[in-house]
Amino acid sequence: MTATASPHIVQAARQALTLMDLTSLNDSDTDSTIEALCQQVKTPFGTPAAVCVYPQFIVTAQRALTAHKLNEQVKIATVTNSLMATTTLWPPPVKPAMRLPPAPMKLMWYFPTAR
């Protein structure tokens, strides 16, 4: 017996995919890692809204998405500080990301909760 998802569930899953970021924020990331991430973006079910990478990999992601003809569909998101940062810098250091070629991008900040 094979289970079949209802059309409503399939449609909801496809829509959910378009609202997600495919993320690689690892200390071990390289240009090859980010290129491989961008190869995973295109699926039979659609594409995510964005790939999220560290600022030093934005150009790599732009090139990879362009090579796969996905640069119009998939945006690039980046972070401006570490997810585990305990920095007291304000504003967060966004200059590295801002020096890149103009393109729509989402900048995310991590605000640790008060302890």
C-alpha positions in Angstrom: 0.0 0.0 0.0 1.4 3.4 -1.0 0.5 6.6 0.8 -0.3 9.5 -1.3 -0.1 13.1 0.0 -3.2 15.2 -0.5 -2.8 18.0 -3.1 -3.2 20.6 -0.3 -0.3 19.1 1.7 1.9 19.0 -1.5 1.0 22.7 -2.2 1.7 23.7 1.4 5.1 21.9 1.3 6.0 23.6 -2.0 5.1 27.0 -0.5 7.0 26.3 2.7 10.1 25.6 0.6 9.9 29.0 -1.0 10.0 30.6 2.4 13.1 28.9 3.7 16.8 29.6 3.4 19.3 26.8 2.5 22.1 27.6 5.0 25.8 26.9 5.4 27.4 28.8 8.2 30.2 26.4 9.1 33.7 27.3 10.2 34.9 24.7 7.6 33.1 26.3 4.7 35.1 26.8 1.5 34.2 28.0 -2.0 33.6 24.3 -2.9 31.2 23.9 0.0 29.2 26.9 -1.1 29.2 25.8 -4.8 27.9 22.4 -3.7 25.2 24.1 -1.5 24.1 26.1 -4.5 23.9 22.9 -6.6 21.3 21.6 -4.1 19.0 24.6 -4.5 17.1 23.4 -7.5 14.7 20.6 -6.6 11.7 19.0 -8.3 9.6 20.7 -5.7 10.9 24.3 -6.3 13.6 26.4 -4.8 14.2 28.0 -1.4 13.9 31.7 -1.0 17.7 32.1 -0.4 21.0 30.6 0.3 22.5 31.9 3.5 26.3 32.1 3.7 29.0 34.1 5.4 29.9 37.4 3.8 33.2 36.1 2.4 31.2 33.6 0.3 28.6 35.9 -1.2 30.5 36.3 -4.5 30.9 32.5 -4.7 27.2 32.0 -4.1 26.4 34.7 -6.8 28.6 33.0 -9.3 27.2 29.5 -8.5 23.6 30.6 -8.7 24.2 32.4 -11.9 25.9 29.3 -13.4 22.8 27.3 -12.5 20.5 30.1 -13.9 19.0 30.6 -10.4 20.2 34.1 -9.6 16.8 35.6 -10.4 14.9 33.1 -8.3 17.1 32.5 -5.3 18.4 35.4 -3.2 21.5 35.5 -1.0 21.3 36.0 2.7 24.2 36.6 5.0 25.0 37.1 8.7 27.1 39.9 10.0 28.2 38.2 13.2 28.6 34.7 14.5 25.5 32.9 15.8 27.5 32.2 18.9 28.9 35.7 19.2 29.1 37.5 22.5 30.1 40.7 20.9 29.4 44.1 22.4 30.0 45.9 19.1 27.2 48.1 18.0 26.3 48.4 15.3 27.3 44.9 14.2 30.1 44.9 11.6 28.2 45.0 8.3 30.9 46.7 6.3 32.4 43.5 4.7 28.9 42.6 3.3 28.2 46.2 2.2 31.4 46.4 0.1 30.1 43.7 -2.2 28.5 44.4 -5.6 24.9 45.8 -5.2 22.4 43.1 -5.1 19.2 42.3 -3.1 20.4 40.6 0.1 19.1 40.0 3.5 21.3 40.8 6.5 20.6 39.0 9.7 21.7 39.8 13.2 21.8 37.5 16.1 20.6 39.0 19.4 21.3 36.7 22.3 18.6 36.7 24.9 19.4 38.4 28.2 20.6 36.0 30.9 
